[in-house]
Amino acid sequence: MGLFDVDEEAQQGQAAGGGLFGGGLAAAAGAASVVVKPLPGTSLALIPAPYQPHSEDELSDQERADLEACKAGVDNLRNAFWIAGKSFETMSMAKLHREENPNYADWVWDTWEVSESQLYRLIDEWRVGEALANLGHKPPESHVRALTELRRQTNDKVAITVYDTIARCRTRVTGELVEKVVGDLGFLPKDAKAADVGRRVRELLEAPEKADAEEKGGGVPDISSLGGNSPNGESGRKPSNSKGDPLAEKDIERLQNTLASLKEAAKKVNKATARRAVEAQPDVAAPLIHEIGSLLQQIDRAVAIRLPKAE
């Protein structure tokens, strides 16, 4: 059926009476039930799942239909990047581009002006985008991109939980907010549980709200807990989060390991190294340098906290 095809079963259930223009025409024009189908490329279900190519020869009729569906999906890139990402993966895996250009990256650039790095980023991200869309969210690609390092550390489920928690705790989600939460979470182990991470995200998001509430309250301190630790009403000094806290010990170890890795990397990389690499293989070196810079910025943001003054 087409976009506005008539539902014949519904039409048969209508009376076939005369009307202003006579029987049959009136039934078709006035009593027919119209079925609205999604436009091609606007529904993930209309995009064929990635599959191995059927052959190296000319496309079959089914492959041509799949190609057109995927092209329509990519055209929807700005509205739902996960549909475009799935389309890109299907076309790549099934080699549906082979008649137009055997070089897939060149074909994508010539057709949509999507760079090779962006292309494979979309292929990597579309499943997370789909999961978030199924939860009722519609994240832009930049938001899911901000979860990249978190996904590498853990898995897609944890990343999905982080974004879903942010979206449920905030009326507006921004890429900056997602980056900040990911940075505040710090390094997570590979076996981190999504539920535990979700609780930690809620704590991080609630902390600024509590601070704002205290500030709006006129700076009046909460004295409800006074007297619990001392006979004269003074609160006891809280133990510092140091040797007695196993989590703090792990954090110190992570910082030490990070510093050691950065020192080792600094011995191997310099401007001459980067320049020679770019001159020799710009297509390979440029994305590597870009990602190194991005990760260094992420580390810089992660440690940009208020430090205690030296005594």
Disulfide bonds with the S-S distance in Angstrom:
none
